[in-house]
């Protein structure tokens, strides 16, 4: 039985495992964000509070299941895809009547789909405007990378320790990404299509590691690695950045294959910090650059 206590939640404590005690105290991240006691909060407390708040919120979403009709699922998948690939940009209104007409369904499945998208943090319901595609701010992206670093390094360590990761599949994904990148560098084929495939393969590699890291980890991370812009970071990598990322993939697979959890976690951390650095450069270049159509970047542009 879960009891309510006064001790803070330790879901993300490095020294203790999950506890059945749920704190009634405001998580440090919430105190930090709203200003109170912000001077006394350490970076470690902030990170732990952030992870605890996100973990509990995401876990509630995972455990809360509702019956979904086939039509609602189709609408959900269509809208989700359009939001993630940029067809429906941030702040776009999602009118139930128009969506129902466009997709050939009634308003009921549209409403169900919008509720699911809101739970995924892809849609926000605004007073007097209805549902709109969520706008992600720079601070949101920083928190996303904080959480990814915590959860993905944890998943990598567990994947290495479990010995259940499909190493052959991971190596195959590395081979294909490098083959596509070589084609881009040589100017062979459709570069845009190649970047799209590399993005999909990169997502698959990360998910393969997540799946070997536990049952809940993949679902907790799904809302973080598919955020618009973050999902398409590869499209804005230079050739040197691409090669660095692929080298880190190879080292990650080697660590997992060796069963070395500490090594795997360290490689994943370095990998995500490098991605964060590249992403920050795009945001600093301005919103127009960050949201521009994806395209390969030459070495000279960095």
C-alpha positions as protocol buffer text, in pm:
chain_id: "A"
residue {
  index: 1
  type: UNK
  ca { x: 0 y: 0 z: 0 }
}
residue {
  index: 2
  type: UNK
  ca { x: 132 y: 344 z: -84 }
}
residue {
  index: 3
  type: UNK
  ca { x: 136 y: 582 z: 211 }
}
residue {
  index: 4
  type: UNK
  ca { x: 173 y: 956 z: 221 }
}
residue {
  index: 5
  type: UNK
  ca { x: 465 y: 1077 z: 429 }
}
residue {
  index: 6
  type: UNK
  ca { x: 683 y: 1379 z: 479 }
}
residue {
  index: 7
  type: UNK
  ca { x: 1006 y: 1234 z: 343 }
}
residue {
  index: 8
  type: UNK
  ca { x: 1093 y: 1352 z: -14 }
}
residue {
  index: 9
  type: UNK
  ca { x: 1055 y: 1101 z: -294 }
}
residue {
  index: 10
  type: UNK
  ca { x: 1375 y: 914 z: -380 }
}
residue {
  index: 11
  type: UNK
  ca { x: 1288 y: 774 z: -720 }
}
residue {
  index: 12
  type: UNK
  ca { x: 1605 y: 924 z: -865 }
}
residue {
  index: 13
  type: UNK
  ca { x: 1835 y: 904 z: -568 }
}
residue {
  index: 14
  type: UNK
  ca { x: 2165 y: 741 z: -661 }
}
residue {
  index: 15
  type: UNK
  ca { x: 2196 y: 587 z: -316 }
}
residue {
  index: 16
  type: UNK
  ca { x: 1849 y: 440 z: -277 }
}
residue {
  index: 17
  type: UNK
  ca { x: 1608 y: 257 z: -496 }
}
residue {
  index: 18
  type: UNK
  ca { x: 1238 y: 344 z: -547 }
}
residue {
  index: 19
  type: UNK
  ca { x: 1044 y: 396 z: -225 }
}
residue {
  index: 20
  type: UNK
  ca { x: 678 y: 354 z: -147 }
}
residue {
  index: 21
  type: UNK
  ca { x: 670 y: 691 z: 26 }
}
residue {
  index: 22
  type: UNK
  ca { x: 526 y: 983 z: -167 }
}
residue {
  index: 23
  type: UNK
  ca { x: 624 y: 1325 z: -43 }
}
residue {
  index: 24
  type: UNK
  ca { x: 376 y: 1602 z: 27 }
}
residue {
  index: 25
  type: UNK
  ca { x: 659 y: 1856 z: 2 }
}
residue {
  index: 26
  type: UNK
  ca { x: 690 y: 2060 z: -317 }
}
residue {
  index: 27
  type: UNK
  ca { x: 964 y: 1907 z: -538 }
}
residue {
  index: 28
  type: UNK
  ca { x: 1278 y: 2126 z: -556 }
}
residue {
  index: 29
  type: UNK
  ca { x: 1230 y: 2192 z: -928 }
}
residue {
  index: 30
  type: UNK
  ca { x: 886 y: 2340 z: -865 }
}
residue {
  index: 31
  type: UNK
  ca { x: 1016 y: 2560 z: -584 }
}
residue {
  index: 32
  type: UNK
  ca { x: 1301 y: 2668 z: -812 }
}
residue {
  index: 33
  type: UNK
  ca { x: 1074 y: 2753 z: -1103 }
}
residue {
  index: 34
  type: UNK
  ca { x: 840 y: 2965 z: -894 }
}
residue {
  index: 35
  type: UNK
  ca { x: 1115 y: 3159 z: -723 }
}
residue {
  index: 36
  type: UNK
  ca { x: 1079 y: 3064 z: -356 }
}
residue {
  index: 37
  type: UNK
  ca { x: 1405 y: 2962 z: -189 }
}
residue {
  index: 38
  type: UNK
  ca { x: 1575 y: 2960 z: -531 }
}
residue {
  index: 39
  type: UNK
  ca { x: 1905 y: 3075 z: -381 }
}
residue {
  index: 40
  type: UNK
  ca { x: 1931 y: 2775 z: -148 }
}
residue {
  index: 41
  type: UNK
  ca { x: 1866 y: 2506 z: -408 }
}
residue {
  index: 42
  type: UNK
  ca { x: 2171 y: 2320 z: -535 }
}
residue {
  index: 43
  type: UNK
  ca { x: 2209 y: 2191 z: -890 }
}
residue {
  index: 44
  type: UNK
  ca { x: 2191 y: 1835 z: -758 }
}
residue {
  index: 45
  type: UNK
  ca { x: 1862 y: 1902 z: -575 }
}
residue {
  index: 46
  type: UNK
  ca { x: 1720 y: 2073 z: -882 }
}
residue {
  index: 47
  type: UNK
  ca { x: 1805 y: 1777 z: -1103 }
}
residue {
  index: 48
  type: UNK
  ca { x: 1664 y: 1524 z: -859 }
}
residue {
  index: 49
  type: UNK
  ca { x: 1345 y: 1728 z: -818 }
}
residue {
  index: 50
  type: UNK
  ca { x: 1312 y: 1763 z: -1195 }
}
residue {
  index: 51
  type: UNK
  ca { x: 1349 y: 1391 z: -1246 }
}
residue {
  index: 52
  type: UNK
  ca { x: 1103 y: 1306 z: -966 }
}
residue {
  index: 53
  type: UNK
  ca { x: 839 y: 1547 z: -1096 }
}
residue {
  index: 54
  type: UNK
  ca { x: 875 y: 1425 z: -1453 }
}
residue {
  index: 55
  type: UNK
  ca { x: 884 y: 1060 z: -1350 }
}
residue {
  index: 56
  type: UNK
  ca { x: 562 y: 1084 z: -1149 }
}
residue {
  index: 57
  type: UNK
  ca { x: 383 y: 1282 z: -1418 }
}
residue {
  index: 58
  type: UNK
  ca { x: 490 y: 1048 z: -1697 }
}
residue {
  index: 59
  type: UNK
  ca { x: 418 y: 737 z: -1493 }
}
residue {
  index: 60
  type: UNK
  ca { x: 63 y: 856 z: -1429 }
}
residue {
  index: 61
  type: UNK
  ca { x: 18 y: 904 z: -1804 }
}
residue {
  index: 62
  type: UNK
  ca { x: 150 y: 554 z: -1876 }
}
residue {
  index: 63
  type: UNK
  ca { x: -71 y: 389 z: -1615 }
}
residue {
  index: 64
  type: UNK
  ca { x: -383 y: 584 z: -1710 }
}
residue {
  index: 65
  type: UNK
  ca { x: -527 y: 386 z: -1999 }
}
residue {
  index: 66
  type: UNK
  ca { x: -855 y: 464 z: -2172 }
}
residue {
  index: 67
  type: UNK
  ca { x: -1036 y: 267 z: -2445 }
}
residue {
  index: 68
  type: UNK
  ca { x: -932 y: 407 z: -2781 }
}
residue {
  index: 69
  type: UNK
  ca { x: -1136 y: 353 z: -3095 }
}
residue {
  index: 70
  type: UNK
  ca { x: -971 y: 262 z: -3423 }
}
residue {
  index: 71
  type: UNK
  ca { x: -1072 y: 599 z: -3569 }
}
residue {
  index: 72
  type: UNK
  ca { x: -930 y: 789 z: -3272 }
}
residue {
  index: 73
  type: UNK
  ca { x: -604 y: 597 z: -3298 }
}
residue {
  index: 74
  type: UNK
  ca { x: -575 y: 680 z: -3669 }
}
residue {
  index: 75
  type: UNK
  ca { x: -642 y: 1049 z: -3602 }
}
residue {
  index: 76
  type: UNK
  ca { x: -390 y: 1047 z: -3317 }
}
residue {
  index: 77
  type: UNK
  ca { x: -117 y: 889 z: -3528 }
}
residue {
  index: 78
  type: UNK
  ca { x: -181 y: 1123 z: -3820 }
}
residue {
  index: 79
  type: UNK
  ca { x: -173 y: 1439 z: -3607 }
}
residue {
  index: 80
  type: UNK
  ca { x: 127 y: 1321 z: -3404 }
}
residue {
  index: 81
  type: UNK
  ca { x: 325 y: 1256 z: -3721 }
}
residue {
  index: 82
  type: UNK
  ca { x: 233 y: 1597 z: -3865 }
}
residue {
  index: 83
  type: UNK
  ca { x: 336 y: 1775 z: -3544 }
}
residue {
  index: 84
  type: UNK
  ca { x: 666 y: 1592 z: -3517 }
}
residue {
  index: 85
  type: UNK
  ca { x: 766 y: 1644 z: -3881 }
}
residue {
  index: 86
  type: UNK
  ca { x: 675 y: 2014 z: -3870 }
}
residue {
  index: 87
  type: UNK
  ca { x: 373 y: 2002 z: -4101 }
}
residue {
  index: 88
  type: UNK
  ca { x: 174 y: 2153 z: -3814 }
}
residue {
  index: 89
  type: UNK
  ca { x: 410 y: 2409 z: -3655 }
}
residue {
  index: 90
  type: UNK
  ca { x: 400 y: 2547 z: -3302 }
}
residue {
  index: 91
  type: UNK
  ca { x: 93 y: 2756 z: -3215 }
}
residue {
  index: 92
  type: UNK
  ca { x: -112 y: 2605 z: -3501 }
}
residue {
  index: 93
  type: UNK
  ca { x: -479 y: 2576 z: -3405 }
}
residue {
  index: 94
  type: UNK
  ca { x: -636 y: 2232 z: -3414 }
}
residue {
  index: 95
  type: UNK
  ca { x: -1007 y: 2290 z: -3478 }
}
residue {
  index: 96
  type: UNK
  ca { x: -1217 y: 1983 z: -3411 }
}
residue {
  index: 97
  type: UNK
  ca { x: -1464 y: 2054 z: -3689 }
}
residue {
  index: 98
  type: UNK
  ca { x: -1195 y: 2108 z: -3952 }
}
residue {
  index: 99
  type: UNK
  ca { x: -994 y: 1803 z: -3844 }
}
residue {
  index: 100
  type: UNK
  ca { x: -1304 y: 1585 z: -3849 }
}
residue {
  index: 101
  type: UNK
  ca { x: -1387 y: 1700 z: -4203 }
}
residue {
  index: 102
  type: UNK
  ca { x: -1028 y: 1661 z: -4328 }
}
residue {
  index: 103
  type: UNK
  ca { x: -986 y: 1312 z: -4182 }
}
residue {
  index: 104
  type: UNK
  ca { x: -1335 y: 1185 z: -4259 }
}
residue {
  index: 105
  type: UNK
  ca { x: -1441 y: 1111 z: -3901 }
}
residue {
  index: 106
  type: UNK
  ca { x: -1679 y: 1251 z: -3644 }
}
residue {
  index: 107
  type: UNK
  ca { x: -1567 y: 1496 z: -3374 }
}
residue {
  index: 108
  type: UNK
  ca { x: -1561 y: 1225 z: -3104 }
}
residue {
  index: 109
  type: UNK
  ca { x: -1244 y: 1045 z: -3223 }
}
residue {
  index: 110
  type: UNK
  ca { x: -1081 y: 1385 z: -3288 }
}
residue {
  index: 111
  type: UNK
  ca { x: -1152 y: 1482 z: -2927 }
}
residue {
  index: 112
  type: UNK
  ca { x: -1002 y: 1153 z: -2803 }
}
residue {
  index: 113
  type: UNK
  ca { x: -693 y: 1203 z: -3019 }
}
residue {
  index: 114
  type: UNK
  ca { x: -642 y: 1559 z: -2889 }
}
residue {
  index: 115
  type: UNK
  ca { x: -661 y: 1434 z: -2529 }
}
residue {
  index: 116
  type: UNK
  ca { x: -385 y: 1184 z: -2603 }
}
residue {
  index: 117
  type: UNK
  ca { x: -172 y: 1448 z: -2773 }
}
residue {
  index: 118
  type: UNK
  ca { x: -218 y: 1675 z: -2471 }
}
residue {
  index: 119
  type: UNK
  ca { x: -100 y: 1389 z: -2246 }
}
residue {
  index: 120
  type: UNK
  ca { x: 205 y: 1357 z: -2475 }
}
residue {
  index: 121
  type: UNK
  ca { x: 276 y: 1730 z: -2419 }
}
residue {
  index: 122
  type: UNK
  ca { x: 245 y: 1794 z: -2794 }
}
residue {
  index: 123
  type: UNK
  ca { x: -79 y: 1992 z: -2769 }
}
residue {
  index: 124
  type: UNK
  ca { x: -195 y: 2260 z: -2526 }
}
residue {
  index: 125
  type: UNK
  ca { x: -556 y: 2359 z: -2460 }
}
residue {
  index: 126
  type: UNK
  ca { x: -579 y: 2740 z: -2451 }
}
residue {
  index: 127
  type: UNK
  ca { x: -879 y: 2930 z: -2320 }
}
residue {
  index: 128
  type: UNK
  ca { x: -1098 y: 3070 z: -2599 }
}
residue {
  index: 129
  type: UNK
  ca { x: -872 y: 2914 z: -2863 }
}
residue {
  index: 130
  type: UNK
  ca { x: -911 y: 2543 z: -2811 }
}
residue {
  index: 131
  type: UNK
  ca { x: -627 y: 2303 z: -2887 }
}
residue {
  index: 132
  type: UNK
  ca { x: -300 y: 2439 z: -3031 }
}
residue {
  index: 133
  type: UNK
  ca { x: 32 y: 2277 z: -3111 }
}
residue {
  index: 134
  type: UNK
  ca { x: 261 y: 2333 z: -2814 }
}
residue {
  index: 135
  type: UNK
  ca { x: 537 y: 2591 z: -2841 }
}
residue {
  index: 136
  type: UNK
  ca { x: 861 y: 2472 z: -2684 }
}
residue {
  index: 137
  type: UNK
  ca { x: 1082 y: 2735 z: -2521 }
}
residue {
  index: 138
  type: UNK
  ca { x: 1460 y: 2725 z: -2474 }
}
residue {
  index: 139
  type: UNK
  ca { x: 1413 y: 2643 z: -2103 }
}
residue {
  index: 140
  type: UNK
  ca { x: 1195 y: 2344 z: -2200 }
}
residue {
  index: 141
  type: UNK
  ca { x: 1471 y: 2204 z: -2420 }
}
residue {
  index: 142
  type: UNK
  ca { x: 1726 y: 2242 z: -2141 }
}
residue {
  index: 143
  type: UNK
  ca { x: 1501 y: 2039 z: -1910 }
}
residue {
  index: 144
  type: UNK
  ca { x: 1449 y: 1778 z: -2183 }
}
residue {
  index: 145
  type: UNK
  ca { x: 1823 y: 1727 z: -2218 }
}
residue {
  index: 146
  type: UNK
  ca { x: 1862 y: 1717 z: -1837 }
}
residue {
  index: 147
  type: UNK
  ca { x: 1606 y: 1438 z: -1820 }
}
residue {
  index: 148
  type: UNK
  ca { x: 1745 y: 1253 z: -2119 }
}
residue {
  index: 149
  type: UNK
  ca { x: 2091 y: 1256 z: -1967 }
}
residue {
  index: 150
  type: UNK
  ca { x: 1960 y: 1110 z: -1641 }
}
residue {
  index: 151
  type: UNK
  ca { x: 1729 y: 850 z: -1791 }
}
residue {
  index: 152
  type: UNK
  ca { x: 1927 y: 745 z: -2099 }
}
residue {
  index: 153
  type: UNK
  ca { x: 2254 y: 702 z: -1910 }
}
residue {
  index: 154
  type: UNK
  ca { x: 2058 y: 491 z: -1660 }
}
residue {
  index: 155
  type: UNK
  ca { x: 1907 y: 288 z: -1946 }
}
residue {
  index: 156
  type: UNK
  ca { x: 2250 y: 236 z: -2107 }
}
residue {
  index: 157
  type: UNK
  ca { x: 2396 y: 110 z: -1778 }
}
residue {
  index: 158
  type: UNK
  ca { x: 2104 y: -129 z: -1729 }
}
residue {
  index: 159
  type: UNK
  ca { x: 2122 y: -248 z: -2090 }
}
residue {
  index: 160
  type: UNK
  ca { x: 2488 y: -336 z: -2043 }
}
residue {
  index: 161
  type: UNK
  ca { x: 2424 y: -509 z: -1711 }
}
residue {
  index: 162
  type: UNK
  ca { x: 2123 y: -706 z: -1837 }
}
residue {
  index: 163
  type: UNK
  ca { x: 2302 y: -868 z: -2130 }
}
residue {
  index: 164
  type: UNK
  ca { x: 1973 y: -866 z: -2325 }
}
residue {
  index: 165
  type: UNK
  ca { x: 2053 y: -594 z: -2578 }
}
residue {
  index: 166
  type: UNK
  ca { x: 2050 y: -702 z: -2943 }
}
residue {
  index: 167
  type: UNK
  ca { x: 2411 y: -613 z: -3023 }
}
residue {
  index: 168
  type: UNK
  ca { x: 2386 y: -742 z: -3381 }
}
residue {
  index: 169
  type: UNK
  ca { x: 2089 y: -512 z: -3443 }
}
residue {
  index: 170
  type: UNK
  ca { x: 2274 y: -216 z: -3291 }
}
residue {
  index: 171
  type: UNK
  ca { x: 2579 y: -278 z: -3512 }
}
residue {
  index: 172
  type: UNK
  ca { x: 2356 y: -310 z: -3817 }
}
residue {
  index: 173
  type: UNK
  ca { x: 2200 y: 29 z: -3740 }
}
residue {
  index: 174
  type: UNK
  ca { x: 2548 y: 182 z: -3703 }
}
residue {
  index: 175
  type: UNK
  ca { x: 2653 y: 38 z: -4039 }
}
residue {
  index: 176
  type: UNK
  ca { x: 2350 y: 175 z: -4221 }
}
residue {
  index: 177
  type: UNK
  ca { x: 2377 y: 524 z: -4071 }
}
residue {
  index: 178
  type: UNK
  ca { x: 2743 y: 546 z: -4169 }
}
residue {
  index: 179
  type: UNK
  ca { x: 2662 y: 424 z: -4520 }
}
residue {
  index: 180
  type: UNK
  ca { x: 2397 y: 696 z: -4561 }
}
residue {
  index: 181
  type: UNK
  ca { x: 2629 y: 963 z: -4422 }
}
residue {
  index: 182
  type: UNK
  ca { x: 2900 y: 860 z: -4670 }
}
residue {
  index: 183
  type: UNK
  ca { x: 2647 y: 909 z: -4950 }
}
residue {
  index: 184
  type: UNK
  ca { x: 2560 y: 1258 z: -4823 }
}
residue {
  index: 185
  type: UNK
  ca { x: 2929 y: 1351 z: -4801 }
}
residue {
  index: 186
  type: UNK
  ca { x: 2990 y: 1222 z: -5155 }
}
residue {
  index: 187
  type: UNK
  ca { x: 2687 y: 1409 z: -5289 }
}
residue {
  index: 188
  type: UNK
  ca { x: 2516 y: 1087 z: -5398 }
}
residue {
  index: 189
  type: UNK
  ca { x: 2138 y: 1054 z: -5393 }
}
residue {
  index: 190
  type: UNK
  ca { x: 1873 y: 1258 z: -5213 }
}
residue {
  index: 191
  type: UNK
  ca { x: 2042 y: 1412 z: -4908 }
}
residue {
  index: 192
  type: UNK
  ca { x: 1712 y: 1512 z: -4748 }
}
residue {
  index: 193
  type: UNK
  ca { x: 1581 y: 1155 z: -4768 }
}
residue {
  index: 194
  type: UNK
  ca { x: 1911 y: 1024 z: -4633 }
}
residue {
  index: 195
  type: UNK
  ca { x: 1892 y: 1259 z: -4332 }
}
residue {
  index: 196
  type: UNK
  ca { x: 1532 y: 1146 z: -4269 }
}
residue {
  index: 197
  type: UNK
  ca { x: 1645 y: 782 z: -4268 }
}
residue {
  index: 198
  type: UNK
  ca { x: 1944 y: 856 z: -4041 }
}
residue {
  index: 199
  type: UNK
  ca { x: 1708 y: 1032 z: -3799 }
}
residue {
  index: 200
  type: UNK
  ca { x: 1477 y: 729 z: -3793 }
}
residue {
  index: 201
  type: UNK
  ca { x: 1768 y: 486 z: -3750 }
}
residue {
  index: 202
  type: UNK
  ca { x: 1916 y: 695 z: -3469 }
}
residue {
  index: 203
  type: UNK
  ca { x: 1581 y: 691 z: -3290 }
}
residue {
  index: 204
  type: UNK
  ca { x: 1566 y: 313 z: -3338 }
}
residue {
  index: 205
  type: UNK
  ca { x: 1917 y: 269 z: -3194 }
}
residue {
  index: 206
  type: UNK
  ca { x: 1831 y: 469 z: -2883 }
}
residue {
  index: 207
  type: UNK
  ca { x: 1504 y: 281 z: -2841 }
}
residue {
  index: 208
  type: UNK
  ca { x: 1682 y: -54 z: -2872 }
}
residue {
  index: 209
  type: UNK
  ca { x: 1909 y: 46 z: -2584 }
}
residue {
  index: 210
  type: UNK
  ca { x: 1611 y: 177 z: -2384 }
}
residue {
  index: 211
  type: UNK
  ca { x: 1421 y: -151 z: -2434 }
}
residue {
  index: 212
  type: UNK
  ca { x: 1713 y: -348 z: -2292 }
}
residue {
  index: 213
  type: UNK
  ca { x: 1726 y: -110 z: -1996 }
}
residue {
  index: 214
  type: UNK
  ca { x: 1392 y: -198 z: -1845 }
}
residue {
  index: 215
  type: UNK
  ca { x: 1016 y: -205 z: -1902 }
}
residue {
  index: 216
  type: UNK
  ca { x: 922 y: 148 z: -1793 }
}
residue {
  index: 217
  type: UNK
  ca { x: 1225 y: 334 z: -1930 }
}
residue {
  index: 218
  type: UNK
  ca { x: 1113 y: 325 z: -2299 }
}
residue {
  index: 219
  type: UNK
  ca { x: 775 y: 476 z: -2215 }
}
residue {
  index: 220
  type: UNK
  ca { x: 923 y: 738 z: -1983 }
}
residue {
  index: 221
  type: UNK
  ca { x: 1163 y: 846 z: -2257 }
}
residue {
  index: 222
  type: UNK
  ca { x: 925 y: 838 z: -2553 }
}
residue {
  index: 223
  type: UNK
  ca { x: 793 y: 1186 z: -2480 }
}
residue {
  index: 224
  type: UNK
  ca { x: 1146 y: 1329 z: -2461 }
}
residue {
  index: 225
  type: UNK
  ca { x: 1320 y: 1194 z: -2771 }
}
residue {
  index: 226
  type: UNK
  ca { x: 1031 y: 1273 z: -3004 }
}
residue {
  index: 227
  type: UNK
  ca { x: 995 y: 1640 z: -2922 }
}
residue {
  index: 228
  type: UNK
  ca { x: 991 y: 1851 z: -3242 }
}
residue {
  index: 229
  type: UNK
  ca { x: 1336 y: 1997 z: -3324 }
}
residue {
  index: 230
  type: UNK
  ca { x: 1509 y: 1757 z: -3083 }
}
residue {
  index: 231
  type: UNK
  ca { x: 1393 y: 1471 z: -3301 }
}
residue {
  index: 232
  type: UNK
  ca { x: 1545 y: 1637 z: -3609 }
}
residue {
  index: 233
  type: UNK
  ca { x: 1880 y: 1743 z: -3461 }
}
residue {
  index: 234
  type: UNK
  ca { x: 2067 y: 1518 z: -3706 }
}
residue {
  index: 235
  type: UNK
  ca { x: 1944 y: 1731 z: -3996 }
}
residue {
  index: 236
  type: UNK
  ca { x: 2160 y: 2017 z: -3873 }
}
residue {
  index: 237
  type: UNK
  ca { x: 2480 y: 1827 z: -3801 }
}
residue {
  index: 238
  type: UNK
  ca { x: 2797 y: 1908 z: -3993 }
}
residue {
  index: 239
  type: UNK
  ca { x: 2990 y: 1616 z: -4140 }
}
residue {
  index: 240
  type: UNK
  ca { x: 3239 y: 1630 z: -3850 }
}
residue {
  index: 241
  type: UNK
  ca { x: 2955 y: 1632 z: -3594 }
}
residue {
  index: 242
  type: UNK
  ca { x: 2794 y: 1338 z: -3772 }
}
residue {
  index: 243
  type: UNK
  ca { x: 3118 y: 1138 z: -3760 }
}
residue {
  index: 244
  type: UNK
  ca { x: 3160 y: 1218 z: -3390 }
}
residue {
  index: 245
  type: UNK
  ca { x: 2806 y: 1101 z: -3316 }
}
residue {
  index: 246
  type: UNK
  ca { x: 2856 y: 775 z: -3508 }
}
residue {
  index: 247
  type: UNK
  ca { x: 3184 y: 709 z: -3324 }
}
residue {
  index: 248
  type: UNK
  ca { x: 2998 y: 751 z: -2995 }
}
residue {
  index: 249
  type: UNK
  ca { x: 2733 y: 506 z: -3117 }
}
residue {
  index: 250
  type: UNK
  ca { x: 3006 y: 250 z: -3187 }
}
residue {
  index: 251
  type: UNK
  ca { x: 3162 y: 300 z: -2845 }
}
residue {
  index: 252
  type: UNK
  ca { x: 2820 y: 272 z: -2678 }
}
residue {
  index: 253
  type: UNK
  ca { x: 2757 y: -60 z: -2851 }
}
residue {
  index: 254
  type: UNK
  ca { x: 3103 y: -183 z: -2747 }
}
residue {
  index: 255
  type: UNK
  ca { x: 3031 y: -91 z: -2383 }
}
residue {
  index: 256
  type: UNK
  ca { x: 2693 y: -265 z: -2390 }
}
residue {
  index: 257
  type: UNK
  ca { x: 2843 y: -574 z: -2553 }
}
residue {
  index: 258
  type: UNK
  ca { x: 3116 y: -581 z: -2287 }
}
residue {
  index: 259
  type: UNK
  ca { x: 2857 y: -563 z: -2009 }
}
residue {
  index: 260
  type: UNK
  ca { x: 3024 y: -253 z: -1865 }
}
residue {
  index: 261
  type: UNK
  ca { x: 2745 y: -37 z: -1723 }
}
residue {
  index: 262
  type: UNK
  ca { x: 2967 y: 250 z: -1606 }
}
residue {
  index: 263
  type: UNK
  ca { x: 3131 y: 277 z: -1947 }
}
residue {
  index: 264
  type: UNK
  ca { x: 2797 y: 264 z: -2129 }
}
residue {
  index: 265
  type: UNK
  ca { x: 2650 y: 536 z: -1904 }
}
residue {
  index: 266
  type: UNK
  ca { x: 2956 y: 759 z: -1954 }
}
residue {
  index: 267
  type: UNK
  ca { x: 2939 y: 726 z: -2334 }
}
residue {
  index: 268
  type: UNK
  ca { x: 2566 y: 802 z: -2339 }
}
residue {
  index: 269
  type: UNK
  ca { x: 2622 y: 1109 z: -2121 }
}
residue {
  index: 270
  type: UNK
  ca { x: 2896 y: 1241 z: -2353 }
}
residue {
  index: 271
  type: UNK
  ca { x: 2678 y: 1167 z: -2656 }
}
residue {
  index: 272
  type: UNK
  ca { x: 2383 y: 1364 z: -2521 }
}
residue {
  index: 273
  type: UNK
  ca { x: 2598 y: 1656 z: -2404 }
}
residue {
  index: 274
  type: UNK
  ca { x: 2744 y: 1688 z: -2753 }
}
residue {
  index: 275
  type: UNK
  ca { x: 2392 y: 1683 z: -2901 }
}
residue {
  index: 276
  type: UNK
  ca { x: 2282 y: 1949 z: -2652 }
}
residue {
  index: 277
  type: UNK
  ca { x: 2576 y: 2170 z: -2751 }
}
residue {
  index: 278
  type: UNK
  ca { x: 2483 y: 2149 z: -3120 }
}
residue {
  index: 279
  type: UNK
  ca { x: 2119 y: 2214 z: -3041 }
}
residue {
  index: 280
  type: UNK
  ca { x: 2205 y: 2525 z: -2838 }
}
residue {
  index: 281
  type: UNK
  ca { x: 2398 y: 2668 z: -3134 }
}
residue {
  index: 282
  type: UNK
  ca { x: 2084 y: 2636 z: -3348 }
}
residue {
  index: 283
  type: UNK
  ca { x: 1866 y: 2805 z: -3085 }
}
residue {
  index: 284
  type: UNK
  ca { x: 2118 y: 3085 z: -3041 }
}
residue {
  index: 285
  type: UNK
  ca { x: 2112 y: 3142 z: -3418 }
}
residue {
  index: 286
  type: UNK
  ca { x: 1747 y: 3242 z: -3374 }
}
residue {
  index: 287
  type: UNK
  ca { x: 1404 y: 3081 z: -3399 }
}
residue {
  index: 288
  type: UNK
  ca { x: 1395 y: 3112 z: -3778 }
}
residue {
  index: 289
  type: UNK
  ca { x: 1713 y: 2908 z: -3810 }
}
residue {
  index: 290
  type: UNK
  ca { x: 1605 y: 2651 z: -3554 }
}
residue {
  index: 291
  type: UNK
  ca { x: 1268 y: 2593 z: -3718 }
}
residue {
  index: 292
  type: UNK
  ca { x: 1381 y: 2621 z: -4080 }
}
residue {
  index: 293
  type: UNK
  ca { x: 1330 y: 2320 z: -4309 }
}
residue {
  index: 294
  type: UNK
  ca { x: 1591 y: 2057 z: -4239 }
}
residue {
  index: 295
  type: UNK
  ca { x: 1892 y: 2051 z: -4467 }
}
residue {
  index: 296
  type: UNK
  ca { x: 2247 y: 1918 z: -4465 }
}
residue {
  index: 297
  type: UNK
  ca { x: 2510 y: 2154 z: -4327 }
}
residue {
  index: 298
  type: UNK
  ca { x: 2851 y: 2190 z: -4488 }
}
residue {
  index: 299
  type: UNK
  ca { x: 3171 y: 2202 z: -4285 }
}
residue {
  index: 300
  type: UNK
  ca { x: 3219 y: 2568 z: -4379 }
}
residue {
  index: 301
  type: UNK
  ca { x: 2890 y: 2672 z: -4212 }
}
residue {
  index: 302
  type: UNK
  ca { x: 3016 y: 2577 z: -3864 }
}
